């Protein structure tokens, strides 16, 4: 009898292992799946791997990497083994990211409204006003339901002690929900019996709630709401997802030149004339959306869009200016802000963060550089993370000089090893590889409150010792299985074909 997969799987002491407990035993949520995986023959696993590759190619699932020789033809990478989470653990995660979505929505409401967080010192004005996604023309906008973040995503990672931390907030036009859905469609068919027997929660009801909420808040004047998905176009790195989600949700996929503003209302150009658009689910960056008031050199946006929003005639999701919160420096201030705005302690902390624009934080960063990761304060900097313990000699002195010269441009974060999960070795007949993983979780605002997608996009590091998980750097993905002890909601948005 061949050795078990678990016996050949290397466990690292410096990382939390999603599948194995500290004593080497398989964690309860994984036991049934691992047992069935162990019983599979090499031929069965080869068939499963071939199925995954074939479906990705047949469905045209791509992730474009700028300057990649493969260009728009770079296939999406999907490992067939899911990340499995227990019902109890998922409850805690869902509560934490729901609270964070509420908090960040309140922060945006304040920063584009009374700005009390700036007046009382809860946030440094230099951090906010120095961000290119702080859009002055959006100040004072009145939004339906006071909702800025209709769709929010949190990047989570687990530290060696098993605790989950927020690594990054995605507030502008969060990507990945469509890829998570496509991963589910494929992996659910690779392991159909395991998927059924483990009572994995389905995803469709989350997308229905997103559909319904956009229609609910769209200013329709009694008309049937028309919601469109706005994309920058086919050269965007996640264009497949834009097209996939638009088709799945039943929204027309449009580019900026497909829309026009007439009389402070947005219209879709069609062969039969203009059709009024009531809501726009955007995947276009904030400042590109309106060349009249935001970025004059943008050829991707809709001239006059902001005025249509200001007049209350169209809903834009997420709200223009929401990219302001995508700064690695912000999380360090959130614990105190949560108690101020919500009267609640933050349920899930961010990785320890120091904004170097504060003198004490700058000195701490320089003193403890070996234990920290240095990042740019703003996404527009295009600054790759630097690991302090890798900086030697002149490189180290140069980094310290840069920190002192422009402290407000840099953020220091604690260095935390990602947890690891098993990935299938595609060159060996029976082998599991340990790979670092991070989880992107999605939250939608609805009239009845926030709902969390019962799953998410698990991102996988390219190498076992990788410190960064990035699809741009050769990473892959997994389906995320959230188990439930309740009856599984089998609602589906997929269109069923009818044969004779």
Helices and strands as residue ranges (DSSP letters): G 6-8, H 28-39, H 42-58, G 71-73, E 83-85, H 87-111, H 116-119, H 125-129, G 136-138, G 144-146, E 151-158, E 164-170, H 177-190, H 192-197, H 204-217, E 227-230, H 239-249, E 252-254, G 256-258, E 259-262, E 265-270, E 273-277, E 279-282, G 286-288, H 305-310, E 315-317, G 322-325, H 331-341, E 353-355, H 359-367, G 369-371, E 372-376, G 379-381, E 386-387, G 388-390, H 393-405, G 407-409, E 410-414, E 420-424, E 432-446, E 449-452, E 457-460, G 471-473, E 476-478, E 480-482
